[in-house]
Amino acid sequence: MSVAECFLDLCFLVDSSGSINYKDATNWDTALQFVTNVTNSFTIGPSDGQVQVAFVLFSTTANVSWGLTRYPEKRSLIDAIRRVRYVGDETNLNDALRLTWSEVFASGRGVRSGSVKAAVILTDGEDNVPEIGTPLTLRNADMCKNAGIRLMAVGVSNMIDRNRLMQIVTRPSDSNFYEVPNFSSLQRIVLDLTPRICVTPPPPTISKLSY
């Protein structure tokens, strides 16, 4: 499958906390394969009608593994995804979202004028840094949305706080939130999820950030 003429700047925010590898040592490889499968659906490159991909890894801390322009062709991008190492520990989605709007999609970081801007969050648990239910996560989600970045989430396992993720995603709906019972089920949603990423979201509603 390929998605033709998708002018997209895309960031994956991937949960590498302890719970994502708790029961089955293959879960991390399966999570990376999911990212690979979605990426493989696009034409990768810097030109109009092509897709640039960044990657933010988060556990107790978050970091930008690479930005939008680091890998301008598919082979090196897929190799980089497969080499991402599992970390463990806690779930700092707050910082991952902060890095998304402040670094990945910041001016001068390769974001292209007129592109669809989207971030796909892959997580299997509840964000808990600096504490469970921190308002900072929602604040940074709003910063992303107010910057025109569409937030989508894929929740894996029965540990997911659905209400929390629905607060985080753009305009809560089935097109922005996907819930699967386990990692082996991730492949089932690739065909449905991938073309939806390219859809231009409505203009953001400016939030007051009053958490």
C-alpha positions as CSV (number, residue, x, y, z in Angstrom):
1,M,0.0,0.0,0.0
2,S,1.1,3.6,-0.7
3,V,-0.4,6.9,0.0
4,A,0.2,9.1,-3.1
5,E,0.7,12.8,-3.1
6,C,0.8,13.2,0.7
7,F,2.5,16.5,1.6
8,L,3.0,15.7,5.2
9,D,5.4,16.5,8.0
10,L,5.0,13.7,10.5
11,C,6.3,13.0,14.0
12,F,6.0,9.7,15.9
13,L,5.9,9.9,19.7
14,V,6.8,6.4,20.9
15,D,6.4,5.2,24.5
16,S,9.4,3.3,25.7
17,S,8.4,3.0,29.3
18,G,8.7,-0.1,31.5
19,S,5.2,-1.4,30.9
20,I,5.5,-1.5,27.1
21,N,7.9,-4.4,27.5
22,Y,6.6,-5.9,30.7
23,K,4.8,-9.1,29.6
24,D,6.4,-9.9,26.3
25,A,10.0,-9.1,25.2
26,T,8.8,-8.9,21.6
27,N,6.5,-5.9,22.3
28,W,9.1,-3.3,21.6
29,D,10.0,-4.9,18.2
30,T,6.3,-5.0,17.4
31,A,5.9,-1.3,18.2
32,L,8.8,-0.4,16.0
33,Q,7.4,-2.6,13.2
34,F,4.1,-0.7,13.4
35,V,6.0,2.6,12.9
36,T,7.9,1.0,10.0
37,N,4.7,-0.2,8.4
38,V,3.0,3.2,8.6
39,T,6.2,4.8,7.2
40,N,6.5,2.3,4.4
41,S,3.1,3.5,3.2
42,F,4.4,6.9,2.3
43,T,6.7,8.4,-0.4
44,I,9.5,9.7,1.8
45,G,11.4,12.9,0.8
46,P,11.6,16.6,1.0
47,S,9.6,17.6,-2.1
48,D,6.0,18.5,-2.5
49,G,3.8,15.5,-2.3
50,Q,6.3,13.6,-0.1
51,V,6.6,12.9,3.6
52,Q,9.2,13.8,6.2
53,V,9.3,11.8,9.4
54,A,10.7,12.8,12.9
55,F,10.8,10.5,15.9
56,V,10.4,11.4,19.6
57,L,11.2,8.7,22.2
58,F,9.8,9.0,25.7
59,S,10.1,7.1,29.0
60,T,11.1,8.9,32.2
61,T,12.6,11.6,30.0
62,A,11.9,12.4,26.3
63,N,14.2,13.2,23.5
64,V,14.1,13.9,19.8
65,S,15.8,10.9,18.2
66,W,15.8,12.7,14.9
67,G,14.1,15.7,13.3
68,L,12.1,16.0,10.1
69,T,15.1,16.4,7.7
70,R,17.5,13.9,9.1
71,Y,16.5,11.0,6.9
72,P,15.3,12.2,3.4
73,E,15.0,8.8,1.8
74,K,13.1,5.7,2.9
75,R,15.9,3.1,3.4
76,S,17.9,5.1,5.9
77,L,14.7,6.2,7.7
78,I,13.5,2.6,8.1
79,D,16.9,1.5,9.3
80,A,16.9,4.3,11.9
81,I,13.4,3.2,13.2
82,R,14.6,-0.4,13.6
83,R,17.7,0.7,15.5
84,V,15.8,2.7,18.2
85,R,16.6,1.1,21.6
86,Y,14.1,0.3,24.3
87,V,14.6,2.4,27.5
88,G,12.1,1.4,30.3
89,D,11.0,3.4,33.4
90,E,8.2,5.9,33.4
91,T,5.9,7.6,30.9
92,N,6.8,11.2,30.2
93,L,4.3,12.1,27.5
94,N,4.3,15.6,28.8
95,D,7.9,16.3,27.7
96,A,7.4,14.4,24.4
97,L,4.6,16.8,23.5
98,R,6.6,19.8,24.6
99,L,9.5,18.7,22.3
100,T,7.0,18.2,19.4
101,W,5.9,21.8,19.3
102,S,9.1,23.5,20.6
103,E,11.7,21.5,18.6
104,V,10.4,19.1,15.9
105,F,7.9,21.6,14.4
106,A,9.8,24.8,15.4
107,S,10.6,27.4,12.7
108,G,13.9,26.5,11.0
109,R,13.7,22.8,11.7
110,G,12.6,21.7,8.2
111,V,8.8,22.2,8.5
112,R,7.5,23.0,5.0
113,S,5.0,25.7,4.3
114,G,1.6,24.3,3.4
115,S,2.3,20.8,4.6
116,V,0.0,18.8,6.8
117,K,1.5,18.6,10.2
118,A,0.7,15.6,12.3
119,A,2.0,13.6,15.3
120,V,1.1,10.0,16.1
121,I,1.4,9.0,19.7
122,L,2.0,5.3,20.4
123,T,1.5,4.4,24.1
124,D,0.4,1.5,26.3
125,G,-0.2,3.3,29.6
126,E,-1.0,6.4,31.5
127,D,1.4,9.4,31.5
128,N,2.9,9.8,35.0
129,V,5.7,12.4,34.9
130,P,6.0,14.6,36.9
131,E,2.9,12.9,38.4
132,I,-0.2,11.0,37.2
133,G,-2.8,13.4,35.7
134,T,-0.3,16.3,35.4
135,P,-2.0,19.3,33.7
136,L,1.3,19.9,31.9
137,T,0.5,17.1,29.4
138,L,-2.7,18.7,28.4
139,R,-1.1,22.1,28.2
140,N,1.6,20.9,25.9
141,A,-1.0,19.0,23.8
142,D,-2.8,22.3,23.4
143,M,0.4,24.0,22.4
144,C,0.8,21.4,19.6
145,K,-2.8,21.8,18.5
146,N,-2.7,25.6,18.5
147,A,0.4,25.4,16.3
148,G,-1.6,23.4,13.7
149,I,-0.2,20.0,14.6
150,R,-2.8,17.3,14.4
151,L,-2.5,14.9,17.4
152,M,-3.5,11.3,16.9
153,A,-3.1,8.5,19.4
154,V,-2.8,4.7,19.3
155,G,-3.5,3.2,22.7
156,V,-2.3,-0.4,23.2
157,S,-3.5,-2.8,26.0
158,N,-6.2,-2.6,28.7
159,M,-4.1,-0.1,30.7
160,I,-5.0,2.8,28.5
161,D,-6.8,5.8,30.0
162,R,-9.1,6.4,27.1
163,N,-10.5,9.6,28.6
164,R,-7.1,11.0,29.1
165,L,-6.0,10.3,25.5
166,M,-9.2,11.7,24.1
167,Q,-8.4,15.0,25.9
168,I,-5.0,14.9,24.2
169,V,-5.9,14.2,20.6
170,T,-7.2,16.8,18.1
171,R,-11.0,17.0,18.0
172,P,-11.7,13.6,19.8
173,S,-13.0,11.1,17.3
174,D,-12.5,7.6,16.0
175,S,-10.3,9.1,13.3
176,N,-7.8,10.5,15.8
177,F,-7.9,7.8,18.5
178,Y,-7.3,4.1,17.9
179,E,-7.5,1.5,20.7
180,V,-6.1,-2.0,20.3
181,P,-6.0,-4.8,22.9
182,N,-2.4,-5.9,22.4
183,F,0.7,-5.3,20.4
184,S,0.0,-8.1,18.0
185,S,-3.2,-6.2,16.9
186,L,-1.3,-3.1,15.8
187,Q,-0.9,-4.2,12.2
188,R,-4.7,-4.4,11.8
189,I,-5.1,-0.6,12.0
190,V,-2.3,0.4,9.6
191,L,-4.6,0.4,6.5
192,D,-7.2,2.6,8.2
193,L,-4.9,4.9,10.1
194,T,-2.4,5.8,7.4
195,P,-4.6,7.6,4.9
196,R,-6.3,9.5,7.7
197,I,-3.0,11.1,8.8
198,C,-2.8,13.0,5.5
199,V,-6.2,14.7,6.0
200,T,-5.8,18.4,6.7
201,P,-7.4,19.1,10.1
202,P,-9.8,22.0,10.7
203,P,-8.2,25.2,12.0
204,P,-7.4,24.9,15.7
205,T,-9.5,26.4,18.4
206,I,-7.2,28.6,20.4
207,S,-7.1,27.3,24.0
208,K,-6.6,29.5,27.1
209,L,-4.1,27.0,28.6
210,S,-5.7,27.6,32.0
211,Y,-5.0,24.3,33.7
